């Protein structure tokens, strides 16, 4: 996790125990953005040229 978020969570709760809590949200967001970005890139890609 970014140090600023880690520090903010520590300041708010006085413990590092909650630092891993946002990880599933970050991972799910990355998965969705990657999946949609790859799908969009593949659909906008020029068709492959067949060898002669």
Secondary structure as a PSIPRED ss2 file (coil, helix, strand):
# PSIPRED VFORMAT (PSIPRED V4.0)

   1 X C   1.000  0.000  0.000
   2 X C   1.000  0.000  0.000
   3 X H   0.000  1.000  0.000
   4 X H   0.000  1.000  0.000
   5 X H   0.000  1.000  0.000
   6 X H   0.000  1.000  0.000
   7 X H   0.000  1.000  0.000
   8 X H   0.000  1.000  0.000
   9 X H   0.000  1.000  0.000
  10 X H   0.000  1.000  0.000
  11 X H   0.000  1.000  0.000
  12 X H   0.000  1.000  0.000
  13 X H   0.000  1.000  0.000
  14 X C   1.000  0.000  0.000
  15 X C   1.000  0.000  0.000
  16 X C   1.000  0.000  0.000
  17 X C   1.000  0.000  0.000
  18 X C   1.000  0.000  0.000
  19 X H   0.000  1.000  0.000
  20 X H   0.000  1.000  0.000
  21 X H   0.000  1.000  0.000
  22 X H   0.000  1.000  0.000
  23 X H   0.000  1.000  0.000
  24 X H   0.000  1.000  0.000
  25 X H   0.000  1.000  0.000
  26 X H   0.000  1.000  0.000
  27 X H   0.000  1.000  0.000
  28 X H   0.000  1.000  0.000
  29 X H   0.000  1.000  0.000
  30 X H   0.000  1.000  0.000
  31 X H   0.000  1.000  0.000
  32 X H   0.000  1.000  0.000
  33 X H   0.000  1.000  0.000
  34 X H   0.000  1.000  0.000
  35 X H   0.000  1.000  0.000
  36 X H   0.000  1.000  0.000
  37 X H   0.000  1.000  0.000
  38 X H   0.000  1.000  0.000
  39 X H   0.000  1.000  0.000
  40 X H   0.000  1.000  0.000
  41 X H   0.000  1.000  0.000
  42 X H   0.000  1.000  0.000
  43 X H   0.000  1.000  0.000
  44 X C   1.000  0.000  0.000
  45 X C   1.000  0.000  0.000
  46 X C   1.000  0.000  0.000
  47 X C   1.000  0.000  0.000
  48 X C   1.000  0.000  0.000
  49 X C   1.000  0.000  0.000
  50 X C   1.000  0.000  0.000
  51 X C   1.000  0.000  0.000
  52 X C   1.000  0.000  0.000
